[in-house]
């Protein structure tokens, strides 16, 4: 009998599901893996599975791209017959992508218990689709695993019984610990040796869909590049908008790369003097690596990276970005420490909890 059906759908999920699948196997919990295909670049998806040692999915929904509504609906339609066929004791979802909410909804309506890994994170910005996915997934989950203690306060405020919440740490950091020695050196990824450089990732709609915001960001990045070479693995959405708005010339002088696999990106961040990003996971990874991070957003759902880590929230404001960059160059930037339980053992804590939780609640929903 399959005890847990694990769901992954997009690039951020792969880094989270890899250590969970390994820990379930090590502790003897029977699990199957379902890939929704929300990450529709097959080559990149396959590279992540190979890089991270994720077993071949038992089920692949091949959903592909679409609007948020279309993608969520397609996942739900295609997931339901798999759920009915497998009949797991629980469905485990990770993170905050559309697949997470879609599969949680189907499971909850079928009376199958839902486990949410990386629960309780909040940006309090309902303009972000991921925030809607987080809030709704947590409301219908039976067991919620959190990466930082502030997440518990968020959940309690939303009426969730703290008895359903377990603080286990961050499975993203499990993956980082496991693969750090295998990370591809930056010189190999770049094809040249840069003694010092910054890494930029940019893909949030709030940053790349508005021409004025995107122009301001690219201009200040161009200024930074004159003092510190900037490496930009260019997201397809961002590339498309840069071309549409006629901003291609603003990339002149930057080290432009295609989207990278996990091991290449890990090596690039590890060796960087500075990372600028609007990604959630990269805020966590830079804190774990001790690399200064400037987050190009007005808010973050990962406040521990600011309170304890190396992260500084600067938004898309060129003046704030410039000031924070100058601090890194003059003083080394913000020093941080590793948050509690970001030690590479989060997935094993999850598996040990499930060893007791699954038999105790077999056939019933958690209170």
Steps between C-alpha positions, in 0.01 A plus 500: 500500500621846413506700818594838354451641151753782457436781256752716312423730213745784446869576546472618865321174587779279374752630755246441778371159398845341443601469869144411603488204259842384622398525866172313443690219328759486780232472769296239313197716418348383172477799267428577138600815314269695270635768266226733379709640216430859605870558424455440129862529383567128474877534468529719812262277692699189408827671597366581846387142556843373390698760698305443822468122477119513503348164403313482171141615562241227535245731341541795260203725425675702225288807570724760340453874489186711525341773707479443874137394470556269204810341651338444841188352340701269275702369793179432695336319206803281434589438863161367609510166310855436623392562859204263459728234355785527752281554810782627724465562870616857445604745228815701565540837326788746522535875461253736339464436126168436322554123515525519878156653545337298220602160636425601859147601400430173321639294789303691764174461308564126474556473876872427456723668755726780377856562619649840417877541508612865532174617656420831665723732297331833428589813306156651574488609137185354346615637165742205484330182372731295721359668809149383410634148448674506841203621699248263343728195511566554871128528574426155357813322626494250784871508583709812442880499506661842551848630420512781757319573825335819376292278270322354803380844606366559149307174506355554846377845394315327216326259737715191448544272801869506602472128576497445123827695453854361526818711489751290304725747317558560133515215247647739239807519720511120522544499122764771518703309763475179303620655174742776600812294429355407159423859402645599164777762542399840370797510265367196313148641474629838383776367278735752657641590840345802672675561836196691625150527359133545588213270400163640396172311464189684390160357412218633726215660303520808725858554380497389138149573370507878555732680255591783740589262785699268276686792339596640841627162616703436186652848517620463860629150421697656215655741751591213732651309210754779449640428849424130538424266208136389505403149391137462393344157432213642296149371569294447182225734624753772574677455166168526318406824675843654447464434128137620491582828677807565286743473792750258347776763493473530878648150527824611332802408711314254725597133504176350363439128550207273415297353790732276702472160659512470877869410532609783269289756684620375839864541398430845358341618826760336723786685334321837461585817689134604487164370380212721387167319461122506514486124566383356831722192509817690413449719809524180704791349310713814528437511875614138526808579289583821688487706179354854517160520329304803383135412447334707229153484652288712733434202730615148571330186627835392646561757776755284679744568215485867602479457878780242519646457153688698238196644323416871459163604358557785253200477268533618139618846612828588321617728784450227762671242278792735441543572873486133597746410224742765622479355851593156366796643311620715792416287804434151369122528536276351762640220713251234601475169677344166410140475631394222734452158338649613167744216552427253222276278715155651437382219272593234756301690764205490262539127442530423871186702571312314227606163640283571802235717334395268217419186706335699780261669263445228244151530360420823682568864436722691746322717749 
